[in-house]
Amino acid sequence: MRHRIYKSHPFPMPPSVGRGLWLLSDCSCIRQRRAQERMEREQLLAVPAAHPLPPALQEKTFSGFKVTDFNREAYEDSLTFARNFDKIHDGQGIILVGPSGTGKTHLAAAIANELRSRFSVAFVHLPILLEQMRTGNVSLEPLLFADLLVLDDLGSERVTDWTMERLLIIVDGRLNNLKPTVFTTNHDLEDLEKRVGMRVASRVIGSNLHLFLRGPDYRLLGLGYY
């Protein structure tokens, strides 16, 4: 319910204007309802965006990474990449290379987790992405325009002309938009051309910093690396 309230002018006015005005005022119930609606809108806006990483990688951080002589340089360069990400304007990313279980995906996830509160981040496991693209309609826009894209397990997908063409669209699109990408692969760079084709391999190898990880399979040692 609304109430009429007469308010006098705070200073003298001509007689034709009158001594004051009748104003409408909301009752307390209307004010409470509007306050509740404002609070509900603010709560909706405060809901955090969905985490870009799968659950198993959401807690992977630099502080949780076991640094050894086998991976120290890759760790330090990955940390530098994350801390200086806002200074990258040429689209140069990194490719983490090494055998299974040496910590490549852990480092890639640590970079993504470090940046996701300040930048848009996308993470995809390439074999799963390409299978989804074969069986349905996958939007490429988030992959092309995210500030950072992590493409995990490059070269492990089944090689066909179709997969190489789709990879080229993503890799080339991000380079053209000057967007950095983090790749992980189990394959030596010399073998990558056989796995993903010359055009994709040329762009990945020629446009990114190469970081190599060696050592045992830490998953088999029970350290939970990916």
QUISULBEL-V425152 format. One record per pair of residues at least 6 apart in sequence whose ideal C-beta (glycine too) atoms are under 7 Angstrom apart, sorted by the first residue. I is the first residue (numbers start at 0). J is the second residue. If there is no record, write none. Layout:
# QUISULBEL-V425152
[[I,J] [I,J]]
This chain:
# QUISULBEL-V425152
[[0,26] [1,23] [1,24] [1,25] [1,26] [2,24] [2,26] [3,21] [3,23] [4,22] [4,24] [5,19] [5,21] [6,19] [6,20] [6,22] [7,18] [7,19] [8,18] [8,19] [50,57] [51,111] [51,115] [51,120] [51,121] [51,122] [52,108] [52,111] [52,112] [52,122] [56,104] [56,108] [56,225] [59,105] [59,108] [59,109] [59,112] [60,109] [60,112] [61,78] [61,109] [61,113] [64,74] [64,102] [64,105] [64,106] [64,109] [65,222] [66,74] [67,214] [69,212] [69,213] [69,214] [70,101] [70,102] [70,212] [70,214] [73,95] [73,106] [73,210] [73,211] [73,212] [74,106] [76,208] [76,210] [77,93] [77,106] [77,109] [77,110] [77,210] [80,93] [80,110] [81,110] [81,113] [81,114] [84,114] [84,118] [87,179] [88,177] [89,177] [90,173] [90,174] [90,177] [90,178] [90,179] [91,179] [91,206] [91,207] [91,208] [92,179] [92,180] [92,181] [92,207] [93,181] [93,207] [93,208] [93,210] [94,182] [94,184] [94,203] [94,207] [94,209] [94,210] [95,103] [95,106] [95,107] [95,182] [95,183] [95,210] [95,212] [96,184] [96,188] [96,209] [96,210] [96,211] [97,103] [97,211] [97,212] [97,213] [98,185] [98,216] [99,185] [99,216] [100,216] [100,217] [100,218] [100,219] [100,224] [101,212] [101,213] [101,214] [101,217] [102,212] [102,217] [102,224] [103,183] [103,212] [104,151] [104,183] [104,225] [105,224] [105,225] [107,149] [107,151] [107,181] [107,183] [110,181] [111,120] [111,122] [111,147] [111,149] [114,120] [114,147] [118,146] [118,147] [119,145] [119,146] [120,145] [120,146] [120,147] [121,141] [121,142] [121,145] [121,148] [122,149] [122,151] [123,142] [123,150] [123,151] [124,151] [124,152] [125,150] [125,151] [125,152] [125,153] [125,155] [125,156] [126,152] [126,155] [126,156] [129,156] [129,162] [129,165] [131,137] [132,165] [139,168] [139,169] [142,148] [142,169] [143,169] [143,172] [143,173] [143,176] [144,176] [144,178] [145,178] [146,178] [147,179] [147,181] [148,173] [148,178] [148,180] [149,181] [150,180] [150,182] [151,183] [152,183] [153,182] [153,183] [153,184] [153,195] [154,184] [154,185] [154,186] [154,191] [154,194] [154,195] [155,185] [156,162] [158,194] [163,195] [163,196] [163,199] [166,195] [166,199] [167,198] [167,199] [170,199] [170,202] [170,203] [171,202] [173,180] [174,202] [174,206] [182,203] [182,207] [184,191] [186,194] [188,204] [188,209] [191,200] [191,203] [191,204] [192,200] [217,224] [218,224]]
